[in-house]
């Protein structure tokens, strides 16, 4: 059986490649040249086990895990319309992840990805570049010994 974490991350990259208006989709790569933008970048991020899982359990017992990859949409310019373009692509990313049946099937109880929020570079004291980081969480069942 394949590792669900890897399957989810690989699927996110495929989703990024399919989004209208995205020129480049990369995984774990930052600092792309302007010629590669607009870009969708997924970073593997972190994961945590569910604290409600019983402590007295076999090491190979299934464990509910929540992974939190980082997803970025990066635009090539700092133009006045950058906010509008960023919001358009952000909406496409959120919709694509929320409606992807393959991704839904990889998560616990078919929950899919949960949109947790975003942080853009367009705020006082920030870089003012066309970039937004989107936070999603994905719960899956880790089955040690089955990978």
C-alpha positions in Angstrom: 0.0 0.0 0.0 1.3 3.5 -0.9 2.0 6.1 1.7 -1.1 8.4 2.0 1.0 11.4 2.8 3.0 11.1 -0.4 -0.2 10.4 -2.4 -1.9 13.5 -1.1 1.2 15.7 -1.8 1.6 14.3 -5.3 -2.1 14.9 -6.0 -1.8 18.5 -4.8 0.9 19.0 -7.4 -1.2 17.5 -10.1 -4.1 19.8 -9.1 -1.7 22.8 -9.2 -0.7 21.9 -12.8 -4.4 21.8 -13.8 -5.4 25.3 -12.6 -6.2 27.8 -15.3 -3.7 30.7 -15.2 -0.9 28.8 -13.5 2.2 28.6 -15.6 4.4 26.4 -13.3 3.6 24.0 -10.5 6.5 22.8 -8.3 7.0 20.9 -5.1 9.4 22.0 -2.5 11.0 24.6 -4.7 11.1 28.3 -3.8 12.7 31.2 -5.6 11.4 30.5 -9.1 12.4 32.9 -11.9 9.9 35.4 -13.0 9.6 33.5 -16.3 8.1 30.6 -14.4 5.3 32.8 -12.8 2.4 32.6 -12.1 3.3 29.6 -10.0 1.7 27.1 -7.7 4.1 25.8 -5.1 3.4 23.0 -2.6 5.7 22.5 0.3 5.4 19.2 2.2 4.9 20.9 5.6 4.3 19.1 8.8 2.0 16.5 10.3 0.8 15.6 13.8 -0.8 12.5 15.3 -4.2 12.7 16.9 -3.8 13.1 20.7 -7.1 11.2 21.2 -5.6 8.0 19.9 -5.1 5.6 22.8 -1.6 5.6 24.4 -1.7 1.9 25.2 -1.6 0.5 21.7 0.6 -1.6 19.5 3.2 0.3 17.5 1.6 -0.9 14.3 -1.9 0.2 15.2 -3.5 2.6 12.8 -3.1 6.3 13.8 -5.1 9.3 12.6 -2.6 12.0 11.3 -3.3 15.5 10.2 -0.9 16.9 7.6 -0.5 20.6 6.9 1.3 21.2 3.6 2.0 24.8 2.6 0.6 26.0 -0.7 1.7 29.2 -2.4 0.4 31.1 -5.4 3.1 33.5 -6.7 2.6 36.2 -9.4 5.3 37.9 -11.5 4.5 41.5 -10.8 3.8 44.1 -8.2 1.2 45.9 -10.4 -1.9 47.7 -9.0 -4.1 44.8 -10.2 -2.0 42.2 -8.4 -4.6 41.8 -5.6 -7.4 41.0 -8.0 -5.3 38.5 -9.9 -4.1 36.9 -6.7 -7.7 36.5 -5.4 -8.8 35.0 -8.7 -6.1 32.3 -8.5 -6.6 31.8 -4.8 -10.3 31.0 -5.5 -9.4 28.6 -8.2 -6.9 26.8 -5.9 -9.4 26.5 -3.1 -12.1 25.3 -5.4 -9.9 22.8 -7.2 -8.7 21.2 -3.9 -12.2 21.2 -2.3 -13.8 19.4 -5.3 -11.1 17.0 -6.3 -12.6 13.5 -5.9 -9.2 11.7 -5.9 -8.0 13.9 -3.0 -11.2 13.4 -1.1 -10.8 9.6 -1.4 -7.3 9.8 0.1 -8.5 11.4 3.3 -10.1 9.9 6.5 -13.8 9.4 6.1 -13.7 11.2 2.7 -13.3 14.5 4.5 -11.1 16.1 1.9 -8.9 19.0 2.6 -10.0 21.7 5.1 -9.1 25.2 4.1 -7.6 26.9 7.2 -6.9 30.3 5.8 -4.3 32.3 3.9 -1.7 35.0 4.3 -0.7 37.3 1.5 2.3 39.6 0.9 -0.2 42.4 0.4 -0.4 43.9 3.9 1.2 46.7 5.8 4.7 45.9 6.7 4.9 43.0 4.3 6.7 42.6 1.0 3.8 43.8 -1.2 4.6 41.2 -3.8 1.9 39.1 -5.5 2.1 36.0 -3.2 -0.4 34.2 -1.0 0.2 31.3 1.2 -2.8 29.0 1.7 -3.2 26.7 4.6 -5.0 23.4 4.3 -5.2 20.4 6.6 -5.7 16.8 5.5 -6.5 14.0 7.9 -5.6 10.4 6.9 -5.1 7.1 8.6 -1.5 6.1 9.0 -1.1 2.3 9.0 2.5 1.4 10.2 3.8 -1.7 8.6 1.7 -1.4 5.5 3.9 0.8 3.4 
